[in-house]
Amino acid sequence: MSRPFLKMNGLGNDFVVVEARSAPFAPSAEDVRAIANRTNGVGCDQLVLIEGSDTADAFVRFWNADGEEIDACGNGSRCVGLLLMQASGRDEATFETKAGVLTARRAGPTQISVDMGAPGLSWTDIPLAEAMDTRGVELQVGPIDAPLLHTPGCVSMGNPHVVFFVPDVDVAPVRQVGSLIEHHPLFPEGVNVGFAQIKARDRIRLRVWERGAGLTKACGTGACAALVASHRRGFVDREATLELDGGDLHIEWRASDDHVIMTGPAQIDFSGVLP
């Protein structure tokens, strides 16, 4: 059976979005890899499935390009929020994910805000293989006496993140180190690897090696994690602009309720039919 899809992106982080509320769709890992393949498939960083929900506007599931289902996706959540609001005609939408219930709101003609909830800061939230202070974990890359990278912060945004602080992200060894850290024994469920350059109290330059997807143009949960990790170290305030390869996100770690608010663009690129 053929099935319609939408190709969407948030800052170049791209998605194949499938509506499954009217007709169930249960993709296998092989199906996901075939859809995500940029040579023979549609091509995407993640597959997003919109299912029915009894308590919200939808239940949303996410898969990385390698076929692994994940709990959360920030840029994908903005895309889903846009679709649900277009369908309802409202300026707000709520949807369930495996990481919890999220609320999306219109923040401008092309901007969507998503309340990503409170970050997980305990070592068991990430999770780590052993107890550590997640403000700065005992992990380094390179020689013991002169490491290239060291003492990163760790944050869960419904998925695991480690954030290294670097003086210049454009020359940081993102591709060389990303996969190594993603599969490091300290992270039993794998990890998204951020490389953050602090440019000002309200500005961070960020690149992210995504678990199961590799280096992407943007990572919404990665931007949230970078802001939280940077604030916990005293490098930035509670609000900042995150400069990613695909563009900017505004992130606020709200003091009133501990929730992280992510604001940025979402757009539809084209529609098609899966074979």
Solvent accessible surface area in square Angstrom, and as a share of the most:
residue,aa,sasa,rsa
1,M,183,0.82
2,S,69,0.44
3,R,20,0.07
4,P,95,0.59
5,F,15,0.06
6,L,49,0.24
7,K,18,0.08
8,M,0,0.00
9,N,21,0.11
10,G,0,0.00
11,L,18,0.09
12,G,27,0.26
13,N,2,0.01
14,D,15,0.08
15,F,0,0.00
16,V,0,0.00
17,V,6,0.03
18,V,0,0.00
19,E,74,0.33
20,A,8,0.06
21,R,104,0.38
22,S,104,0.67
23,A,29,0.22
24,P,123,0.77
25,F,42,0.17
26,A,94,0.73
27,P,15,0.09
28,S,57,0.37
29,A,44,0.34
30,E,124,0.55
31,D,61,0.32
32,V,1,0.00
33,R,116,0.42
34,A,59,0.46
35,I,17,0.09
36,A,7,0.05
37,N,62,0.32
38,R,144,0.53
39,T,118,0.68
40,N,132,0.68
41,G,32,0.30
42,V,45,0.26
43,G,2,0.02
44,C,3,0.02
45,D,16,0.08
46,Q,0,0.00
47,L,0,0.00
48,V,1,0.00
49,L,0,0.00
50,I,6,0.03
51,E,40,0.18
52,G,47,0.46
53,S,32,0.20
54,D,155,0.80
55,T,116,0.68
56,A,22,0.17
57,D,47,0.24
58,A,0,0.00
59,F,51,0.21
60,V,1,0.00
61,R,60,0.22
62,F,1,0.00
63,W,11,0.04
64,N,4,0.02
65,A,29,0.23
66,D,63,0.32
67,G,7,0.07
68,E,80,0.36
69,E,49,0.22
70,I,12,0.06
71,D,60,0.31
72,A,5,0.04
73,C,7,0.04
74,G,1,0.01
75,N,0,0.00
76,G,0,0.00
77,S,0,0.00
78,R,0,0.00
79,C,0,0.00
80,V,0,0.00
81,G,0,0.00
82,L,18,0.09
83,L,26,0.13
84,L,8,0.04
85,M,0,0.00
86,Q,98,0.44
87,A,83,0.64
88,S,50,0.33
89,G,67,0.65
90,R,119,0.44
91,D,93,0.48
92,E,72,0.32
93,A,2,0.01
94,T,41,0.24
95,F,0,0.00
96,E,42,0.19
97,T,9,0.05
98,K,111,0.47
99,A,48,0.37
100,G,32,0.31
101,V,95,0.55
102,L,13,0.06
103,T,25,0.15
104,A,0,0.00
105,R,111,0.40
106,R,90,0.33
107,A,54,0.42
108,G,28,0.27
109,P,140,0.88
110,T,90,0.52
111,Q,58,0.26
112,I,3,0.01
113,S,20,0.13
114,V,0,0.00
115,D,24,0.13
116,M,15,0.07
117,G,18,0.17
118,A,58,0.45
119,P,12,0.07
120,G,16,0.16
121,L,47,0.23
122,S,50,0.33
123,W,87,0.31
124,T,81,0.47
125,D,70,0.36
126,I,3,0.02
127,P,30,0.19
128,L,6,0.03
129,A,62,0.48
130,E,97,0.44
131,A,68,0.53
132,M,34,0.15
133,D,85,0.44
134,T,4,0.02
135,R,120,0.44
136,G,23,0.22
137,V,1,0.00
138,E,144,0.65
139,L,16,0.08
140,Q,74,0.33
141,V,19,0.11
142,G,42,0.40
143,P,77,0.48
144,I,157,0.80
145,D,132,0.68
146,A,65,0.50
147,P,37,0.23
148,L,123,0.61
149,L,5,0.03
150,H,101,0.45
151,T,51,0.30
152,P,0,0.00
153,G,1,0.01
154,C,0,0.00
155,V,1,0.00
156,S,12,0.08
157,M,7,0.03
158,G,32,0.31
159,N,11,0.05
160,P,5,0.03
161,H,2,0.01
162,V,0,0.00
163,V,2,0.01
164,F,0,0.00
165,F,46,0.19
166,V,14,0.08
167,P,128,0.81
168,D,57,0.30
169,V,0,0.00
170,D,91,0.47
171,V,119,0.69
172,A,15,0.12
173,P,31,0.20
174,V,2,0.01
175,R,160,0.58
176,Q,141,0.63
177,V,8,0.05
178,G,0,0.00
179,S,47,0.30
180,L,108,0.54
181,I,1,0.01
182,E,13,0.06
183,H,131,0.58
184,H,56,0.25
185,P,112,0.70
186,L,11,0.06
187,F,5,0.02
188,P,85,0.53
189,E,105,0.47
190,G,14,0.13
191,V,0,0.00
192,N,6,0.03
193,V,0,0.00
194,G,4,0.03
195,F,0,0.00
196,A,0,0.00
197,Q,37,0.16
198,I,58,0.29
199,K,104,0.44
200,A,46,0.36
201,R,119,0.44
202,D,85,0.44
203,R,84,0.31
204,I,0,0.00
205,R,38,0.14
206,L,1,0.00
207,R,52,0.19
208,V,2,0.01
209,W,38,0.13
210,E,11,0.05
211,R,23,0.08
212,G,17,0.16
213,A,30,0.23
214,G,13,0.12
215,L,36,0.18
216,T,11,0.06
217,K,121,0.51
218,A,1,0.01
219,C,6,0.03
220,G,1,0.01
221,T,2,0.01
222,G,3,0.02
223,A,0,0.00
224,C,0,0.00
225,A,0,0.00
226,A,0,0.00
227,L,0,0.00
228,V,0,0.00
229,A,2,0.02
230,S,0,0.00
231,H,51,0.23
232,R,42,0.16
233,R,75,0.27
234,G,46,0.44
235,F,72,0.30
236,V,1,0.00
237,D,67,0.35
238,R,77,0.28
239,E,80,0.36
240,A,3,0.02
241,T,29,0.17
242,L,0,0.00
243,E,29,0.13
244,L,12,0.06
245,D,63,0.33
246,G,30,0.29
247,G,24,0.23
248,D,72,0.37
249,L,2,0.01
250,H,75,0.33
251,I,0,0.00
252,E,45,0.20
253,W,15,0.05
254,R,77,0.28
255,A,77,0.59
256,S,100,0.65
257,D,62,0.32
258,D,57,0.29
259,H,55,0.25
260,V,0,0.00
261,I,26,0.13
262,M,0,0.00
263,T,24,0.14
264,G,0,0.00
265,P,34,0.21
266,A,10,0.07
267,Q,99,0.44
268,I,69,0.35
269,D,61,0.32
270,F,101,0.42
271,S,79,0.51
272,G,23,0.23
273,V,90,0.52
274,L,10,0.05
275,P,158,0.99
